[in-house]
Amino acid sequence: MACPRCSALCSDTAIRAPGDLWNTICIARAKLADGTLAHASENSTATPNFYQVASGQEWGRPFVFRFHCTECRQAFVLELAGDREPSASWRAEAASLLNPNRPQ
């Protein structure tokens, strides 16, 4: 279960329009900036990197970015998949990825 700090981010969202993807990227960027989210270690080798995408570059390529809440460790994924018919989503990962020291 997510903590109060990240609970508003826990709705799984199928992103259908470029404007919706941009809004989701902006929310993730803001939550990184305010310390609610942190990059997961898998992002260190991601191409393109999150900040390239968040600055409006590298929109033509699929990506997967993983984040976690800095308080409860709830994991989140932002994904753009597919080249011909792209689909995007924001989702909270399964509870098994939560901090094992935090009561569920």
N, C-alpha and C positions, 0 to 999 in steps of 0.2 A: 504494500500500500504506500502511496506517495505521501510525502509530508505536506504541510500547509504551504511551504515555499514553492513547490513545483506542481501541486495538484491541478492547477489550471492548465497545465501543459499535457495532461494525461489523456485527452480525447484523441482517439485515432481519427485521422483525417485523410481522406482521398482528395488529392489536390487536382482539380480538373482544368484550371485556367492559369496562364502565365502570371496574371496578377495575384492569384491566390498563392502561387509558389513564392513570388516575391514577398508577399506579406508574411508568409511563414519563415522565410529566410531572415527577414527583418526582426521578427519576434525572437528567433534563435540568437541572432547577433546581439540584441538588447539584453537577453537573459545571460549571455556570456559576459557582456560588459558589466552588468550589475552583480555578477558573482553567483547567480542562481544556478547556472549551468557551467560545466567545464567540458573540454574536449576529451573524448575517450582516447586512449593510446593508439587505437587503430587508425585514427585520423592523421597521424604523423607521416604516413607514407601515401596518403590519399592524393590522387591526381584527378582533377584539379583540387586545390585545397579550399577549405571553407571560405577563407577571406577573399580568394579570387572570385568565387561564385557570389559572395555577399557584396562585392564591389561592382557586380554586373558583368564580369568577365567570365569566360568559360561556360556559357550557358548551353552550348551545343552538345555537351558530353554528359553521359550518365555519371551519377555520383552516389555515394552512400556516406553519410556523415553520422557519427555516433557521439552522443553527449551523455552526461550523467549529472544528476542533481548533486550539488556540493554538500548538501546536508544529509540526505537519506540514500544517495547513490542510485536512485531510480534511473534506469537507462532509457534513452530516447534515440530514435533513428529518423533522419531526414533522408529520403531517397528519391532520386530521379532515375528511372529505369527505361530502357528501350530507346532505340534510335528512330525507328519508323513510326511507331505510335507511342510516344512517350507517356508515361504515367508517373505520378509523383505521390508521395505520402509522407506524413508525419505520424509516428506511432510511439507509444510507450512499450518498452520490451517487457517480457514476462517477469513475474514477481521473483523468479529464481535469481535474477540479476541484482536484486536489492541487497543492501548492506545486511549481512547475516547477523550482525550484532543489534540490529534495530528490530523491535517486536513488529510482527506483521498484523 
